[in-house]
Amino acid sequence: MNKAFKEITKKRRSINFFDTDKDVPEQTLINMVDLAANTPSSFNLQPWNLMVLRNVEEKEKLQSLAWDQPKVTEAPVVFIVLADKKGWEEGHPIFEKNWKEMLKSGSMQTDQRDWFLNATSSFYNWSDDANLAFAAKNTGFFAMSLMYAATSLGLETHPIDGFDHEAVRKEFKIPDNYWVPVLLAVGYKKPGLELHPGKWRKTYNEIVVSF
Ligand SMILES: Cc1cc2nc3c(=O)[nH]c(=O)nc-3n(C[C@H](O)[C@H](O)[C@H](O)COP(=O)(O)O)c2cc1C
C-alpha cells in the first residue's frame, strides 16, 4: 500500500472553519488544479471548468445563495465547479482539441472521425439525462481529485452542494451548457481548530452487492 496516498485519504476532511487571515497563493492554486487535471475522463474529454472566487463581494453573493454557510466567505477561495453537458459535442473547442491530440499521438486516424462522432454522441446524447450524467460523473471525479490534490499541498477543502442551482447560475451568468455539481471552499484550517474524529464509512461488505 502506498503510505502517502493512505495518509492523504485519511487527512482530507471537510473543514467548516477556515483561517480568514491566510490567503492561498496563486501558484499553490495553480499547482492544485494542475494535479487534479490528471483526472481520467470519458474519451479524455475533460468536461469540467472552474470559476475561481476570491473577491469578498462575490463570495458574499454566493453565500447568500448557499444556505448562508459561513465557510463560503471564510475560505479565501471558492470554486464554482462546472460540468459541461456539451463537452462531447462536435465543434466544442476541447472536443476538437482532443481530436487533434489523438491524431497527433496516433491513437486515432483521420478516417475514424465519423466513428468517434458517433461514439460520443450515442453514449452521451441520447437524452438530457445522458448529457447530465456525462458531465456530472466526469466532473465528480475531477472534484475529488481537486480535494486530494489540495490535501497533498497542505490545503483544506469543503465540498458544498447546499445551494440554489438556478440562482447561482443566474447570479454568476453561467451558460446553459453547464450544470454546477458542487462548490468547493479552499483554504487553511482556522488556527486552534480541533476536528471531531473522522466520520464513519461503509465497509467493504456494505459496499459490495450482488443481484
Ligand atoms: C457533493 C458533496 C456536497 C456536500 N455539501 C455539503 C454542504 O452543502 N454543507 C456541508 O456542511 N457539508 C457538505 N458536504 C460535506 C459532507 O457532509 C462530508 O463530506 C461528509 O459528512 C463526510 O465528512 P468528511 O468530508 O469530513 O470526511 C458535502 C459533501 C459532498 C461530497
The ligand as an ORCA input file, in Angstrom:
! r2SCAN-3c Opt
* xyz 0 1
  C     -21.006     16.605     -3.104
  C     -20.935     16.996     -1.644
  C     -21.717     18.023     -1.185
  C     -21.650     18.440      0.139
  N     -22.376     19.519      0.548
  C     -22.248     19.969      1.808
  C     -22.905     21.168      2.223
  O     -23.601     21.840      1.445
  N     -22.744     21.576      3.508
  C     -21.977     20.879      4.388
  O     -21.873     21.305      5.539
  N     -21.346     19.753      4.021
  C     -21.434     19.297      2.749
  N     -20.727     18.192      2.344
  C     -19.774     17.567      3.279
  C     -20.214     16.197      3.779
  O     -21.158     16.341      4.796
  C     -18.965     15.445      4.247
  O     -18.134     15.204      3.148
  C     -19.297     14.092      4.900
  O     -20.068     14.273      6.042
  C     -18.029     13.328      5.280
  O     -17.188     14.117      6.084
  P     -15.689     14.407      5.653
  O     -15.721     15.072      4.286
  O     -15.108     15.324      6.687
  O     -14.977     13.097      5.595
  C     -20.783     17.763      1.037
  C     -20.010     16.705      0.549
  C     -20.058     16.335     -0.768
  C     -19.151     15.231     -1.269
*
